[in-house]
Amino acid sequence: MTRLQMIGYGLTLIVTLMSAACVSTPTSGGADASALPVPTAGAGVKDYVLVDCLLPGQIRRLGTRMTYLSARRSVKTTERDCGVRGGEYVLFDRSDYASALTALLPKARSGDPVAQTYVGEIYEKGLGLASPDYDAAAEWYRKAANNDHAPAQISLGSLYERGLGVPKDKAEALSWYRRGSGLSEDRLIFESKLKAERAAFQRELALRNRMAASLSQQLRQARQRQASAPARASAATPSAEQLQRLAASQRRDAEQAAAIKDKQLKAIDTVTEETGASSTSSKTGGAKAAQAGKLKLTLRQQRDDLLDTSRRLASVQ
């Protein structure tokens, strides 16, 4: 191996490791159930509210000489757990869309891509509004997409494909779909990111499901307390009405997460169709087709898991 090849290999390795670090989960095992912040007896409302938490970056060491700060990581966790770990979070109550913009706009205006994407979603669907506002949706999706937020890139591509809020432009739609699809020219980077994202999803799914079970249990207990001694109900403990509202919010959040997986699947189909069947005969085309197949299989399973979680939350009554 020549010196130039060794340097190129080293740079590829660094990029691969840093990409994995950027999407790594807080726990090394991904879905370590013992580490999940599940409410216990006497828990307050903040222990039941799920948020998109942006955790601080971590100091990483590569070999013996290189030390760097990894990118901040976005994880789904409880409001209280996010605060304890020094993170920032976007609080979005999907059971009350009328007040959602008031809560989200300050974060969105400050440059938070998750909040910007949520605001775009509200305008696109007209949630809590008189009607959809596609111009505003495109504007907010673009802000988040330019911050490399994949869900926003996919949503912006969808607007271009349908000609909503932006001129109908299939080429522009395809460009955004490519950026947000998760496919990579480098096999090592793709595999590393996919593995880390699977682990992150499994941890999130475990938290969602354990939260659903906890909400169901706490709701039964809350109703028993209210029936036996309504005057003794603690202000710090969520009421039955609050628990039902939290379950409804989490159910809608899981449904929207599943809808995002569907958008990603459609984007990958569009990208692979445009690539053309002829390219699959080449080495590069075959590798891309294999990546697309593996990613689609993962996304379908994740979508189905999220829909199953939403059904569990719908049974919390």
FIVEXLUM-881869 format. One record per atom (N, C-alpha, C, O): residue in three letters; x, y, z. Coordinates in steps of 0.02 Angstrom, whole numbers, plus 50000, padded with zeros to 5 digits. Each point is the difference from the previous one (the first is absolute). Example, Ala and Ser with C-alpha at 12.3 -4.5 7.8 and 13.67 -1.06 7.14 Angstrom:
<dokols>
ALA506604971650390 ALA499555005950000 ALA500455006050000 ALA500524999950033 SER499305005449931 SER500425005950003 SER499615005550037 SER500255005550008 
</dokols>
This chain:
<dokols>
MET500434994050000 MET499575006050000 MET500445006250000 MET500465000650041 THR499405004149913 THR500415006149996 THR499835004650057 THR499494999150034 ARG500945006049977 ARG499885004950053 ARG499355003849988 ARG499635001450047 LEU500235000349890 LEU499395003649983 LEU499384995750016 LEU499505002550025 GLN500544991149959 GLN499444995550015 GLN499894999350075 GLN499434999750023 MET501135000150014 MET499934999550073 MET499675006250029 MET499594999650045 ILE500605006349929 ILE499695006250023 ILE499265000049985 ILE499585001950041 GLY500254996049897 GLY499294999849980 GLY499614995250043 GLY499435001450020 TYR500874992749995 TYR499664995250043 TYR499895002850070 TYR499474999150030 GLY501055004449995 GLY499945003050067 GLY499455005150004 GLY499635000350049 LEU500315004049899 LEU499475005049999 LEU499314996849997 LEU499545002350033 THR500404992449927 THR499364996449996 THR499814997150068 THR499425000350019 LEU501074996950016 LEU499884997150066 LEU499775005450049 LEU499534998950039 ILE500805006949959 ILE499815005550045 ILE499295002249987 ILE499615000850047 VAL500215000149889 VAL499325002249982 VAL499494994950023 VAL499475001750025 THR500704991849966 THR499544994750020 THR499885000150075 THR499434999550023 LEU501115001050015 LEU499935000050073 LEU499635006150025 LEU499604999650046 MET500545006249923 MET499665006150022 MET499274999949981 MET499585002650037 SER500254994349905 SER499304999449981 SER499634995650049 SER499435001450019 ALA500904993250002 ALA499694995650050 ALA499905003650066 ALA499504999150034 ALA500995005149984 ALA499955003650063 ALA499425004949999 ALA499685001150051 CYS500205001949890 CYS499485005149995 CYS499314997150011 CYS499555003650022 VAL500354990049963 VAL499344997150007 VAL499984994750054 VAL499514996350005 SER501015003350035 SER500014994850052 SER499495001550054 SER499805005750010 THR500004989250025 THR499505000750052 THR500345000850067 THR500584998450007 PRO499045004350043 PRO500305001250064 PRO500244993850035 PRO500475000350040 THR499234994049946 THR500224993850031 THR500354995849949 THR499794999749942 SER500734996950078 SER500404996149952 SER499614994349972 SER500134997849944 GLY499384999650093 GLY499634994349975 GLY499395001949960 GLY499654995549977 GLY500225010850013 GLY499445002249959 GLY499344999650037 GLY499725005250017 ALA500024988849997 ALA499354999350031 ALA500054996950070 ALA499614995650017 ASP500865006750021 ASP500094997650069 ASP499405002150042 ASP499945005850020 ALA499624989449994 ALA499375001750034 ALA500125002850069 ALA499615004250023 SER500914993650011 SER500125002450069 SER500185007350002 SER499945003250053 ALA500294999749891 ALA500215007049999 ALA499445004649979 ALA500095006150001 LEU499324991349981 LEU499475004249976 LEU499655003650058 LEU499884997050052 PRO499975009549939 PRO499705004050053 PRO499254998850005 PRO499605004149977 VAL500204990450054 VAL499294998350005 VAL499725002550067 VAL500334999050052 PRO499085004249948 PRO499715002750062 PRO499874994750052 PRO499844994249984 THR500235007750079 THR499844995650056 THR499465003350042 THR499765005549984 ALA500044991350070 ALA499485002750043 ALA500195007050024 ALA500575001150021 GLY498955003549976 GLY500135006850023 GLY500325004449947 GLY500195005750014 ALA499884991749924 ALA500315004049947 ALA499565005949982 ALA499394999850007 GLY500945005649968 GLY499635005949979 GLY499885000049926 GLY500204995449964 VAL499475009950012 VAL499825000449929 VAL500624999749955 VAL499994996849948 LYS500575006550073 LYS500605000249959 LYS500304993049988 LYS500394999149953 ASP499444996150090 ASP500254993249991 ASP499624996249946 ASP500224994649979 TYR499225008249999 TYR499604996649949 TYR500015003549932 TYR499774997349950 VAL500505008850048 VAL500015003849937 VAL500614997949959 VAL500575000750023 LEU499324996849917 LEU500554998249955 LEU500195006149957 LEU499575003449973 VAL501084997850021 VAL500255005749962 VAL500574997849954 VAL500304994850010 ASP499845009449941 ASP500594999249957 ASP500565003950034 ASP500015006149997 CYS500444990350033 CYS500535003050042 CYS500665000349961 CYS500234995149972 LEU500075010950027 LEU500645001049968 LEU500544999950054 LEU500085004950038 LEU500294989649966 LEU500504999150051 LEU500665003449981 LEU500145000749940 PRO500255001450109 PRO500665003049983 PRO500444994949965 PRO499924994050009 GLY500565008549952 GLY500494995649967 GLY500454996750051 GLY500065002450057 GLN500274992249923 GLN500454996450044 GLN500715000649975 GLN500135000449940 ILE500344999550106 ILE500705000149981 ILE500214993049981 ILE499944995350040 ARG500305003949898 ARG500194993449974 ARG500754999949986 ARG500305005149985 ARG499994988950019 ARG500724999149985 ARG500064995049943 ARG499704994650001 LEU500695007349948 LEU500144995649944 LEU500744998350001 LEU500435004249987 GLY499714989450029 GLY500704998050007 GLY500305003050062 GLY499675000550052 THR500965001549945 THR500355002850058 THR500135007449994 THR500235003150048 ARG499634999849894 ARG500185007049990 ARG499425004749987 ARG500045005950016 MET499424991649956 MET499465004449978 MET499434999950049 MET499734994750016 THR500085011150009 THR499425000850044 THR499545005249968 THR500225005249976 TYR499124993450024 TYR499545004749969 TYR499334999850037 TYR499864995350038 LEU499735009849950 LEU499345000550030 LEU499494997649949 LEU499955002849945 SER499664992150072 SER499514997449954 SER499415004949993 SER499915004450042 ALA499704994649906 ALA499415004249990 ALA499494998750054 ALA499994994750031 ARG499585010349981 ARG499464999050049 ARG499524994849974 ARG499894999449940 ARG499834996650106 ARG499584994449982 ARG499285001250019 ARG499855002350056 SER499694996249898 SER499295000750014 SER499724993250019 SER500074995249963 VAL499615004450095 VAL499704993850024 VAL499305001450026 VAL499845005650021 LYS499754989349977 LYS499335000450030 LYS500064997750072 LYS500224994450013 THR499585009950034 THR500024998150071 THR499485004250036 THR499615003649969 THR500374995850098 THR499515003950038 THR500265007150012 THR500605001349997 GLU498945003250016 GLU500185006950013 GLU500485000550059 GLU500495003849998 ARG499374992550056 ARG500435000450059 ARG500704997149986 ARG500505002950019 ASP499524991449946 ASP500644996849985 ASP500435004549956 ASP500615000450010 CYS499095003049943 CYS500375004549956 CYS500325005650041 CYS500585001849989 GLY499045001050058 GLY500275005450042 GLY500574997650044 GLY500505003550008 VAL499434990550020 VAL500524997250043 VAL500654999049961 VAL500545000950028 ARG499414997249909 ARG500594998649959 ARG500285006249965 ARG500444999549958 GLY499285006350059 GLY500275006249973 GLY499815001349927 GLY500365003549965 GLY499094993650013 GLY499795000949931 GLY499505005649991 GLY499725002650048 GLU500164999249889 GLU499475004649982 GLU499454996049966 GLU500144995149965 TYR499245007050044 TYR499474995949971 TYR499465004349967 TYR499905005950016 VAL499764990949937 VAL499435003149966 VAL499374996850029 VAL499904994049995 LEU499695010150037 LEU499394997550032 LEU499415001149952 LEU499825005749986 PHE499884989049990 PHE499475000449951 PHE499434995550022 PHE500054993949995 ASP499415009150030 ASP499424996250023 ASP499524998949941 ASP499655004649980 ARG500364989449994 ARG499584998649942 ARG499274999150017 ARG499594999049955 SER500235001450108 SER499294999850017 SER499705007050000 SER499405000850010 ASP501025004349979 ASP499755007049999 ASP500365003849944 ASP500475003850013 TYR499304995149925 TYR500335003349943 TYR499875007550000 TYR500405003849971 ALA499064998450060 ALA499845007149999 ALA500555004350032 ALA500135005649978 SER500194991750073 SER500525003850035 SER500704997749981 SER500505002450028 ALA499564993049924 ALA500644997149982 ALA500485005249971 ALA500595000250018 LEU499155004149937 LEU500435004949969 LEU500305004850051 LEU500585001949995 THR499025000050054 THR500255004550052 THR500594997050037 THR500485003550017 ALA499494989949994 ALA500554996650036 ALA500604998949955 ALA500575000150024 LEU499314998649911 LEU500544998049955 LEU500375005749966 LEU500614999449988 LEU499055006049997 LEU500305005449960 LEU500635003050030 LEU500485001349963 PRO499554999950103 PRO500635002750028 PRO500604995649985 PRO500535002449982 LYS499404991050027 LYS500544995349986 LYS500164999949925 LYS500584999849980 ALA498895000249980 ALA500104999849928 ALA500375006249976 ALA500454999549958 ARG499375006350068 ARG500335006249980 ARG500725000450023 ARG500415003449970 SER499744992950083 SER500695000050026 SER500454995349959 SER500604999750011 GLY499104996649942 GLY500394995749956 GLY499974992650014 GLY500384996249970 ASP499185001650075 ASP499944992950017 ASP499674996349942 ASP499415001349986 PRO500934994149979 PRO499714996749941 PRO499414995450016 PRO499564999249959 VAL500434997950101 VAL499444995750019 VAL499375004350007 VAL499474998249975 ALA500595007450060 ALA499435004550009 ALA499785002849932 ALA499405000649987 GLN501085001149970 GLN499835002549934 GLN499614994949959 GLN499535001849965 THR500654991950042 THR499654994749963 THR499304999150027 THR499534999149962 TYR500395001350104 TYR499344999550030 TYR499555005749978 TYR499414999049985 VAL500875007150012 VAL499615005849978 VAL499804999049927 VAL499435001549981 GLY501034996049978 GLY499834998549930 GLY499444995049995 GLY499555000749958 GLU500464994250084 GLU499484994950000 GLU499325003050018 GLU499494998449969 ILE500515006050081 ILE499375003150021 ILE499705004149943 ILE499404999649987 TYR501025004449979 TYR499765004049944 TYR499794995649941 TYR499505001549967 GLU500884993250019 GLU499834995849943 GLU499334996650009 GLU499614999549953 LYS500254998150108 LYS499394996350013 LYS499435004450026 LYS499444997850007 GLY500725008550009 GLY499495004550027 GLY499774998050069 GLY499425001050018 LEU501044996150022 LEU499834997550067 LEU499855005950047 LEU500445004050014 GLY498944996450010 GLY499815005450044 GLY499905006649963 GLY499895005250032 LEU500144994749902 LEU499925006149959 LEU499364999549959 LEU499694994749996 ALA500125010949974 ALA499405000049959 ALA500104995849937 ALA499534996949976 SER501085003049998 SER500164996249939 SER500754999349994 SER500375003750033 PRO499874991749925 PRO500734999449990 PRO500305006349970 PRO499675003749963 ASP500964997650053 ASP500375005649972 ASP500654997149971 ASP500504999550035 TYR499484998549901 TYR500564996549970 TYR500615004549990 TYR500574997650002 ASP499315008849987 ASP500575004649993 ASP500415000250064 ASP500614999649999 ALA499035001150058 ALA500355000150064 ALA500324993350015 ALA500554999750028 ALA499114994949953 ALA500284993350012 ALA500664999249963 ALA500494997550028 ALA499525004649908 ALA500614999549960 ALA500575004250030 ALA500574997950000 GLU499265008050025 GLU500505004450029 GLU500334996850061 GLU500615000250007 TRP498994996950037 TRP500284997050061 TRP500364993549985 TRP500524998550030 TYR499214997549924 TYR500344993849981 TYR500695001649971 TYR500494996550013 ARG499545008849947 ARG500635001849968 ARG500535002050052 ARG500594998249993 LYS499205005550058 LYS500475002050053 LYS500304993850033 LYS500614999650010 ALA498964995650007 ALA500254993950032 ALA500394995749952 ALA500504996950019 ALA499295002849917 ALA500344996049950 ALA500715002649988 ALA500464996149990 ASN499625010450011 ASN500665002949991 ASN500454998850060 ASN500615001049997 ASN499104996850059 ASN500384997950059 ASN500114992549999 ASN500174997150052 ASP499734999749890 ASP500114992849991 ASP499544995650043 ASP500194994650022 HIS499205007949990 HIS499514995950037 HIS499614995849950 HIS499605002649961 ALA500534990950039 ALA499744995549948 ALA499245000149993 ALA499755000449944 PRO499854999350111 PRO499275000249992 PRO499765006349963 PRO499534999749960 ALA500805006050053 ALA499815006249966 ALA500184999749926 ALA499635002549958 GLN500944994450026 GLN500214999349930 GLN499504995849961 GLN499835001549943 ILE499944993150089 ILE499504995749968 ILE499345003749990 ILE499694999649947 SER500105004150104 SER499365003749997 SER500035005649948 SER499515001249964 LEU501065002150032 LEU500085005349949 LEU499994997049930 LEU499705002849954 GLY500624991550038 GLY499984996649936 GLY499294998149980 GLY499815000349941 SER499794997650109 SER499314998249986 SER499595006049977 SER499584999349956 LEU500555006650072 LEU499655006049978 LEU500195001749928 LEU499575001949960 TYR501074997350023 TYR500215001349931 TYR499684995049952 TYR499825001849944 GLU500134992050077 GLU499714994949956 GLU499265001549986 GLU499764998749945 ARG499895003950106 ARG499285001449992 ARG499855007249979 ARG499445001649982 GLY501085002750019 GLY499895007049982 GLY499595003850050 GLY499575004149982 LEU500554994750083 LEU499635003450053 LEU500465004950037 LEU500484997950032 GLY499375008549962 GLY500415005150033 GLY500635001749962 GLY500335004950015 VAL499844991049936 VAL500595001049957 VAL499814997849930 VAL499514996349992 PRO500865005949956 PRO499854997649933 PRO500084992449995 PRO500454997250031 LYS499134999649930 LYS500064992849991 LYS500644998649961 LYS500085002349943 ASP500384994050087 ASP500664998949970 ASP500254993250021 ASP500244999050056 LYS499704996249899 LYS500204993150016 LYS500754999450013 LYS500214996250043 ALA500195007649919 ALA500734999750010 ALA500195002750069 ALA500434997150034 GLU499255008349987 GLU500145002850066 GLU499774995250055 GLU500334999250051 ALA499094997749938 ALA499754995150048 ALA500494994250007 ALA500154997950056 LEU500104999749888 LEU500484994550000 LEU500645001950037 LEU500284995950036 SER499945010349954 SER500615002350033 SER499924999850076 SER500464997950035 TRP498975004449990 TRP499885000050072 TRP499904992850026 TRP500214998350055 TYR499474997549905 TYR499914993150019 TYR500674996550008 TYR500114996150046 ARG500355005349907 ARG500664997050004 ARG500365002150064 ARG500314995950033 ARG499645010549984 ARG500345002550059 ARG499714997150065 ARG500374998850048 GLY498995000049952 GLY499684997650062 GLY499884992650004 GLY499764997650051 SER500414998749896 SER499834992949998 SER500414995650047 SER499764994850022 GLY500865007349994 GLY500434995950043 GLY500474995549961 GLY500394996450031 LEU499575003849903 LEU500474996149960 LEU500665003649995 LEU500025006150001 SER500524990149996 SER500675003050000 SER500444996749947 SER499934994049986 GLU500525009949984 GLU500464997249951 GLU500514995350033 GLU500264995449967 ASP499875005650097 ASP500494996150035 ASP499664994450040 ASP499605001550045 ARG500554992249939 ARG499674994450032 ARG500124999850076 ARG499554998550038 LEU501085003049983 LEU500164999850071 LEU499605005250039 LEU499754998650055 ILE500205007449917 ILE499635005350034 ILE499264998150003 ILE499685001050052 PHE500044996449893 PHE499304998050000 PHE499864994750052 PHE499525000650038 GLU500894994249965 GLU499904994550047 GLU500065002550072 GLU499614998050044 SER500885006349969 SER500105002650067 SER499405004250023 SER499764999250056 LYS500015005249900 LYS499435004350017 LYS499374995950010 LYS499615001350046 LEU500284993849910 LEU499404995850004 LEU499994996150066 LEU499484999550032 LYS501094997849987 LYS500044996350063 LYS499855004550060 LYS499634998050045 ALA500665008049955 ALA499895004650055 ALA499275002350003 ALA499715000650053 GLU500005000749888 GLU499315002349998 GLU499514994550022 GLU499495001450031 ARG500674992349952 ARG499594994450023 ARG500014999650077 ARG499484999050031 ALA501115001649997 ALA500074999750073 ALA499615005850033 ALA499674999050050 ALA500385007049921 ALA499655005850027 ALA499244998949996 ALA499645001750046 PHE500134995549898 PHE499284998849992 PHE499764994850050 PHE499465000950030 GLN500924993849981 GLN499794994850047 GLN499945002850070 GLN499544998150038 ARG500915006349981 ARG499965003150066 ARG499385004450004 ARG499645000050050 GLU500245003949897 GLU499415004349999 GLU499364995950003 GLU499535001750037 LEU500444992949925 LEU499414995749999 LEU499884996950068 LEU499434999750023 ALA501104998050009 ALA499934997050067 ALA499735005150049 ALA499574998450042 LEU500675007849953 LEU499755005350044 LEU499275001449987 LEU499605000650046 ARG500215000049891 ARG499305001449983 ARG499554994550027 ARG499475001550029 ASN500734992249963 ASN499574994550022 ASN499964999450076 ASN499474998650027 ARG501095002650006 ARG499984999850074 ARG499615005950027 ARG499674999550052 MET500375006249913 MET499615005850021 MET499254998649992 MET499605002050042 ALA500214994649903 ALA499304998349989 ALA499754995550055 ALA499445000950026 ALA500964994149993 ALA499804995450054 ALA499945003850066 ALA499544998750039 SER500935005849974 SER499995003850062 SER499405004750003 SER499685000650052 LEU500165002749892 LEU499425004449998 LEU499364996250015 LEU499575002450036 SER500374991649935 SER499414995950012 SER499934998250073 SER499465000350029 GLN501104997750001 GLN499994998150071 GLN499855006050045 GLN499594999550046 GLN500745006249940 GLN499905005950041 GLN499305002949992 GLN499725002950047 LEU499994996349894 LEU499325002449989 LEU499504996150043 LEU499555002950030 ARG500544990549974 ARG499564996050043 ARG500075002150073 ARG499505000650035 GLN501115000649987 GLN500125002050069 GLN499715007050014 GLN499735001250054 ALA500345003249897 ALA499745006850009 ALA499245000050007 ALA499725003750040 ARG499964992149921 ARG499264999550005 ARG499794997050067 ARG499505002150029 GLN500894993249996 GLN499854997150065 GLN500085005250055 GLN499585000450046 ARG500955003749950 ARG500105005250050 ARG499445005149998 ARG499755002150053 GLN500054999949887 GLN499485005149994 GLN499334997350025 GLN499595003850028 ALA500294989749962 ALA499374997150021 ALA499974999150076 ALA499475000950030 SER501104997450001 SER500014998750072 SER500085006350042 SER499685000750051 ALA500765003849927 ALA500135006050039 ALA500195005849954 ALA500585001949997 PRO498935001049967 PRO500155005349952 PRO500345006050031 PRO500395003449967 ALA499464998150095 ALA500285005950032 ALA500744999150016 ALA500365005050010 ARG499884988849993 ARG500694998750019 ARG500484999549940 ARG500604998850009 ALA499145002149931 ALA500434999449941 ALA500575005050004 ALA499895005950013 SER500714991849974 SER500595004350003 SER500055004249937 SER499904997549944 ALA500275008950065 ALA500075004549942 ALA500604998049958 ALA500025001449940 ALA500484995350091 ALA500614998149964 ALA499904993749958 ALA500384998749954 THR499114997450063 THR499874993749964 THR499505001349944 THR499495003250011 PRO500654994549929 PRO499545001249943 PRO499314997250013 PRO499924994650028 SER499575009249953 SER499314997850007 SER499844995249942 SER500394999249953 ALA499024997650052 ALA499794995449947 ALA499935003849934 ALA500184997449947 GLU499565008850056 GLU499925003949939 GLU500685001849969 GLU500074999849939 GLN500425001950102 GLN500675001549975 GLN500334993949968 GLN500315000549947 LEU499604993750085 LEU500294993949973 LEU499694998149933 LEU500354997749955 GLN498995003250039 GLN499674998649936 GLN500265004749946 GLN500104998049943 ARG500005008350075 ARG500255005049953 ARG500704998249977 ARG500175000649941 LEU500254997250106 LEU500694998049983 LEU500004993949954 LEU500404999749953 ALA499154995650060 ALA499964994049958 ALA499795002049929 ALA500264997349951 ALA499265007350044 ALA499775002349934 ALA500565003549962 ALA500084999049940 SER500315005150096 SER500555003649969 SER500544995249975 SER500255000749945 GLN499914994350097 GLN500514995149980 GLN499764995649943 GLN500394997949957 ARG498965000650042 ARG499734996049945 ARG500075003849934 ARG500224997149950 ARG499615009250049 ARG500065004049939 ARG500735000849980 ARG500175000249941 ASP500275000350108 ASP500715000649986 ASP500264993749966 ASP500395000349953 ALA499394993950072 ALA500214993649970 ALA499724999449929 ALA500344997449955 GLU499055004850035 GLU499704999749933 GLU500375004549951 GLU500114998149942 GLN500095007950081 GLN500375004549956 GLN500704997249985 GLN500255000749944 ALA500064996150106 ALA500654996949988 ALA499944994449948 ALA500444999249958 ALA499014997150044 ALA499884994849950 ALA499885003149931 ALA500234997349950 ALA499435008550048 ALA499885003449936 ALA500665002449969 ALA500074999949939 ILE500405002150104 ILE500665002149975 ILE500364994149969 ILE500335000749948 LYS499614993450083 LYS500314994049971 LYS499694998549931 LYS500364998049954 ASP498995003150040 ASP499674999049935 ASP500275004849948 ASP500114998149942 LYS499995008250078 LYS500285004949954 LYS500704998049977 LYS500185000849942 GLN500214996750106 GLN500684997849983 GLN499984994149950 GLN500414999849954 LEU499134995650057 LEU499944994449954 LEU499825002349930 LEU500274997549950 LYS499275007350045 LYS499805002649935 LYS500595003649966 LYS500104999449940 ALA500285004350101 ALA500585003649973 ALA500514995149971 ALA500285001149946 ILE499854993450090 ILE500484995049976 ILE499764996849936 ILE500394998849954 ASP498954999750043 ASP499724997249938 ASP500105004849941 ASP500184997949945 THR499705008650067 THR500085004949947 THR500725000449977 THR500135000349940 VAL500334999850108 VAL500725000349983 VAL500214994049960 VAL500355000749949 THR499454993350072 THR500224993949966 THR499674999449931 THR500314997549953 GLU499075004950040 GLU499674999949935 GLU500365004649951 GLU500094998249941 GLU500115007750083 GLU500345004849956 GLU500694997549981 GLU500255001649946 THR500064994650099 THR500674997349984 THR499974995449940 THR500454999949959 GLY499004996350036 GLY499904995849941 GLY500264992950011 GLY500504999050034 ALA499164996349937 ALA500184993050008 ALA500674998449968 ALA500344995350021 SER499865008549928 SER500624998549965 SER500615000850043 SER500504996549991 SER499475008250057 SER500585001450041 SER500134994450051 SER500564999550027 THR498954996349986 THR500094994750049 THR500504994749976 THR500254996150040 SER499895003949895 SER500484995149974 SER500725002050016 SER500454995750000 SER499665010850015 SER500675002250018 SER500134998650073 SER499544998850039 LYS501105001449980 LYS500184998750069 LYS499705005250047 LYS499744998350053 THR500315008149927 THR499735005450041 THR499244999650005 THR499715000750054 GLY499974998049888 GLY499274999549999 GLY499764994250043 GLY499495000650034 GLY500864993749963 GLY499804994350040 GLY500075001250074 GLY499584997850040 ALA500955005949980 ALA500105001650070 ALA499455004750025 ALA499744999250055 LYS500085005749902 LYS499465004650019 LYS499334996450007 LYS499625001550046 ALA500254993849909 ALA499384996250003 ALA499984995950064 ALA499474999450032 ALA501104997749987 ALA500034996150062 ALA499885004550061 ALA499644998050046 GLN500655008049953 GLN499895004850055 GLN499265001850005 GLN499725000050054 ALA499985001549889 ALA499305002049999 ALA499564994550027 ALA499535001350038 GLY500614992549942 GLY499604994350024 GLY500064999150075 GLY499504998950034 LYS501115001749991 LYS500114999150072 LYS499665005750040 LYS499704998850052 LEU500355007349922 LEU499705005750034 LEU499244999649999 LEU499685001650050 LYS500034996449895 LYS499284999449995 LYS499734994750048 LYS499485000950032 LEU500874993549973 LEU499804994750047 LEU500005002750071 LEU499534998650039 THR500985005149979 THR500045003050067 THR499445004950012 THR499684999950053 LEU500205004549899 LEU499485005250008 LEU499304996950005 LEU499595002450039 ARG500284992449922 ARG499344996850004 ARG499884997050069 ARG499465000650028 GLN501054996149999 GLN499944997050066 GLN499905005450053 GLN499594999250045 GLN500785006349949 GLN499935005450048 GLN499315003349996 GLN499705001650051 ARG500064999349888 ARG499325002849992 ARG499484995650033 ARG499575002450036 ASP500474991149952 ASP499524995350030 ASP500055000050076 ASP499494999650034 ASP501125000849992 ASP500095000250073 ASP499685006250030 ASP499694999750053 LEU500395006049913 LEU499715006250025 LEU499244999949998 LEU499675002450045 LEU500054994649902 LEU499274999449996 LEU499734995450054 LEU499465001050027 ASP500934993849989 ASP499804995550055 ASP500015003850066 ASP499564999050042 THR500945005349968 THR500035004050061 THR499405004850004 THR499725000950053 SER500095002149890 SER499435004550001 SER499364996350019 SER499575002950034 ARG500374990949945 ARG499414996050020 ARG500004998650075 ARG499485000050031 ARG501114998849997 ARG500054998950072 ARG499775006350038 ARG499644999650049 LEU500595006249926 LEU499825006250033 LEU499265001749992 LEU499705003250043 ALA500004994649901 ALA499295001249989 ALA499584996150050 ALA499435001950014 SER500854992650012 SER499624995950048 SER500045002850071 SER499674997550045 VAL500745007849965 VAL500055003050066 VAL499405004650009 VAL499995005649976 GLN499504991950060 GLN499385003850009 GLN499795000050073 GLN499495002950017 
</dokols>
